[in-house]
C-alpha cells in the first residue's frame, strides 16, 4: 500500500497509555450501581446485568501470568469517528499481551457482518497499516440495528463456530444500548459470550459522569475549527461575504459549540437554546438580521454564522411539521409513490394540518423537498441532507431586502454556504483521540479478561496527563432510563444534549455579543502531531471547561 510521508511517520506513533494499563492489571471492584432513572423497570428488563459494580484497573505488582487463550470479535457500528482503528489496535495488543495465541475477528460492514457471518481475522500484519489512522475502513461500518432475538441467535452461531468468548461493539448511544440488551440476552440463555461497548461518536452526545467524552469528537471539532478559522481569515481579508457554516451533529450542538469556542465566530446558533426559548424560525432570522445590520453600520458586510446540523428539529414549529411529515410519509407512502417532485410536494401540503401546511408552503421549495425525502432506518429525517445553511441565508436575504425598503438597513449581503461533516469524520486522530482510543481498546481487553459483560470501556480523568487517566468499566445499565421510541417505552442510554447551565455554554453565552459586534476571530490552525504538548495533546475546550480547567 503506498503511503504519504505523514502516514509513514505517523504509523510509528506509540499511543500513550494510562499507568494502570502499562503492565499487569489488578481489578478494583466498586459498590453495586443503580440506573440513572426508572430503576424498577430497568432492573426488571436486565435481571442478569443490572446493578453491577463500577470497576477500575490498578497497577499490579504481580508478574504477568499467561491466561488460557481465547478469541474475541469486534464490530464498528454507525458513523465513522477518528480513532476507531486505534480501538482495534489497542484491543489487539491487549489480547496478545494476555496470550500470544488469542485471536481477534472483525465483523465486516457493521452489525450486518455479525448477523450474516461476514468476518475476517485481524492479524498484526493487517492491523499495522491502520494504526493511528482515521476512518473505519479496517473492517467497515454500517447502521444495521442489532436488536432482535433472531439476529442475536444468528450472531451466536458464528461466535460459537469461531470459538469467540467476547464481542466488542464500538458505537454510539443506540449501539451501546443494544450491546447491553445483547449482553443480557446471552447471559440469560447461558451462551457464555461477554459483550463490551466502546463509546464512539463525533457528535459528543454519548457522555455522562463516567464517560467524559466519546471518541472522535476532539479530532472532528479540530478539523472543522481549522477550516472555519481559514474561512474567517478569508472573510476578514475580502470583507465581502457572510459564510453560513452547517456543522455535523445529528441532534446535540456540542460540535457547533466547541467550534465556536475555538474560533469565535460572529454567530453560533445552539439548538438546545432555541428549544429552551421556544424560538421560531422567524425569530432566528430576525436575530441574524439584527447582527448583520449592526455590523453593516460599521461598514462590515462580512461575517461567519455557525449552524448545528440538527437545528430544524429543535425549532418547535419545525419539529411539529417534521413529526407530521414523518406520519404522512409513512402512512400515505403508496399514494405518494411515483409522483413527480412538484406533484408530491403539492399533495403533501394538502395532507398536512393548516398550520403545518402554511409553514411547509413558506419554506423555499428545495428545503420542503429535502424535508420530504425518505427517512433513515430509525424513521428519522436525515438532517445531514437538509440545507439549513441555505434555508437561513435565503430567509435572511429576503428579510434584509424588506429592511432596506423600509430604510432600516443599508449594507450589502452576499452569502457563501458550507457543510462540514464528512470532512472531519475520518481524519487521522489527534494525539488525544489516538491515545484515548488505544487505551479504550486495551482496556476492553482487560474487561474481557476479567470475565465482565454488559460493561462500557471507560477511560476517565482525561484533562490530566494520559499516564494519570483512570481505566475501568461502567455497567451500561447504569446509564439507562426509559424513553418513548416509536410509540413504545424502551430502556436507552440517556443522550447528552448541550447543558445550558454548563461551563462551555456559559462561556460562549458570556462572549457572543462581543463576537457578534466586533471581529474577534481565532485561527486554531491544523492539527499538530509533533511539537509542544500544549499544542499537540490539548483536549477539547468543552472537556477542559466541563472539568473546571482554563480553556
Ligand atoms: P453516529 O451517531 O453513528 O456516530 O453518527 C453521527 C453522524 O456523523 C451525525 O453527525 C450525522 O448526522 C450522521 O452520522 C450522518 O449519517 P450518515 O453517515 O448515515 O450519513
Boltz pocket constraint, residues with backbone or C-beta under 6 A from the ligand:
constraints:
  - pocket:
      binder: B
      contacts: [[A, 77], [A, 78], [A, 79], [A, 80], [A, 81], [A, 172], [A, 200], [A, 201], [A, 202], [A, 203], [A, 248], [A, 249], [A, 250], [A, 309], [A, 383], [A, 384], [A, 425]]
      max_distance: 6.0
